[in-house]
Amino acid sequence: MRNYMMAGLAVGALSVATLAFADGHNEKQLASAAKARQAHMQLYAFHLGTLGAMAKEEAPYDAEAAQTAADGLVAIAGLPQGGYWLPGSDNESIEKTRALPAIWADGSEVGTKGKEFYEAVLAMQSAAGTDLDALKAAMGPLGESCGACHKDYRQSDN
């Protein structure tokens, strides 16, 4: 558990640390960073989809599958992400990304939001394999943490 907490702190620290990187990355590096970031988010979506379907009772609750999905979220959230978040890889600088420049702006709270997300992921990991009610209870804060970051730092679909 200590390793997971340290990884959560690292996620927040890496998010903030990338703010300090100097520009100077070429277009290919920036596009590659955006693609890696998108792949990372797709993996989150895959596991969240499993948990969400169970929470909405669109799929039968399966403790083992729920735990596997929650464990997957923890593993993905603990990966080093600094290389994904290069300044200049926002939607105003390159194509095919919805990351807003606000991520890299002075006063950005992206690191705090990343830490809150990781805490919600850990809570889901503790709850997912317990029972459906525990999974449902953990799903709300997890969804809120995703939405909070997307609201401020991802271009909307509209």
C-alpha positions in Angstrom: 0.0 0.0 0.0 2.9 2.3 0.8 4.2 1.9 -2.8 0.7 2.9 -4.1 0.6 6.0 -1.9 4.1 7.0 -3.1 3.0 6.4 -6.7 0.1 8.7 -6.1 2.3 11.4 -4.7 4.6 10.9 -7.7 1.7 11.4 -10.1 1.0 14.8 -8.6 4.6 15.7 -8.5 5.2 14.7 -12.1 2.2 16.6 -13.2 3.6 19.7 -11.5 7.2 19.1 -12.5 6.3 19.0 -16.2 5.2 22.6 -15.9 8.9 23.5 -15.4 10.2 21.8 -18.6 11.4 24.3 -21.1 9.8 24.4 -24.5 12.0 23.2 -27.3 10.4 19.9 -28.2 9.9 19.2 -31.8 6.5 18.6 -33.4 7.1 14.9 -33.6 7.9 14.7 -29.9 4.8 16.7 -29.0 2.5 14.6 -31.1 4.0 11.4 -29.6 3.4 12.8 -26.1 -0.2 13.5 -26.9 -0.7 10.0 -28.4 0.8 8.4 -25.3 -1.4 10.5 -23.0 -4.5 9.5 -25.0 -3.5 5.9 -24.8 -3.2 6.2 -21.1 -6.6 7.8 -20.9 -8.1 5.0 -23.0 -6.8 2.5 -20.6 -8.5 4.4 -17.8 -11.7 4.4 -19.8 -11.5 0.7 -20.4 -11.3 -0.1 -16.7 -13.8 2.6 -15.7 -16.2 1.2 -18.2 -16.1 -2.2 -16.6 -16.7 -0.7 -13.1 -19.3 1.8 -14.4 -21.3 -0.9 -16.1 -21.5 -2.8 -12.9 -22.3 0.3 -10.8 -25.2 1.1 -13.2 -26.3 -2.5 -13.2 -25.9 -2.7 -16.9 -23.6 -5.7 -16.3 -23.8 -8.2 -13.5 -21.6 -7.5 -10.5 -18.5 -9.8 -10.6 -16.2 -9.3 -7.7 -13.2 -10.7 -9.5 -13.7 -8.6 -12.6 -14.3 -5.5 -10.5 -11.2 -6.0 -8.5 -9.2 -6.6 -11.7 -10.5 -3.4 -13.2 -9.7 -1.4 -10.0 -6.2 -3.0 -9.8 -5.7 -2.0 -13.4 -6.6 1.6 -12.6 -4.1 1.7 -9.7 -1.4 0.3 -12.0 -2.0 2.7 -14.8 -2.3 5.7 -12.4 1.1 4.7 -10.9 3.0 4.8 -14.2 5.5 7.6 -14.8 3.6 10.2 -16.9 6.0 13.1 -17.1 6.9 12.5 -20.7 3.2 12.6 -21.7 2.7 16.2 -20.5 5.1 18.2 -22.5 4.5 22.0 -22.7 3.3 22.7 -26.2 1.3 19.5 -26.5 -2.0 21.3 -25.9 -4.9 21.7 -28.3 -3.8 25.3 -29.3 -0.3 24.1 -30.3 -0.8 20.7 -32.0 -3.7 18.9 -33.7 -5.5 15.8 -32.4 -5.5 16.6 -28.7 -8.1 18.1 -26.3 -5.6 19.0 -23.6 -6.0 22.7 -22.8 -3.1 25.1 -22.3 -4.4 25.7 -18.7 -2.6 22.5 -17.7 0.7 24.3 -18.0 -0.4 27.7 -16.8 0.8 29.4 -13.7 -1.5 28.5 -10.8 -2.6 25.2 -12.4 -4.1 22.8 -10.0 -3.5 19.8 -12.2 -1.1 18.2 -9.6 -3.7 18.5 -6.9 -6.4 17.1 -9.1 -4.1 14.2 -10.1 -3.5 13.4 -6.4 -7.3 13.5 -5.7 -7.8 11.1 -8.6 -5.2 8.7 -7.3 -6.8 8.8 -3.9 -10.2 8.0 -5.5 -8.6 5.1 -7.5 -7.1 3.7 -4.3 -10.6 3.9 -2.6 -12.1 2.0 -5.6 -9.4 -0.6 -5.3 -10.4 -1.2 -1.7 -14.1 -1.3 -2.5 -14.4 -2.9 -5.9 -14.2 -6.6 -4.9 -16.2 -6.2 -1.7 -19.7 -6.0 -3.0 -21.9 -4.0 -5.4 -22.9 -1.4 -2.8 -19.2 -0.6 -2.0 -18.4 -0.4 -5.7 -21.3 2.0 -6.2 -20.2 4.2 -3.3 -16.6 4.4 -4.6 -17.7 5.2 -8.1 -19.2 8.6 -7.3 -15.9 10.1 -6.0 -13.9 8.4 -8.7 -16.2 9.9 -11.4 -16.1 13.3 -9.7 -12.3 13.3 -9.7 -12.2 12.5 -13.4 -14.8 15.1 -14.2 -13.1 17.8 -12.2 -9.9 17.5 -14.2 -11.7 17.2 -17.5 -13.8 20.3 -16.7 -10.7 22.5 -16.2 -8.1 20.9 -18.5 -9.8 19.1 -21.4 -11.6 20.7 -24.3 -15.3 19.8 -24.1 -17.1 17.7 -26.8 -19.3 20.7 -27.6 
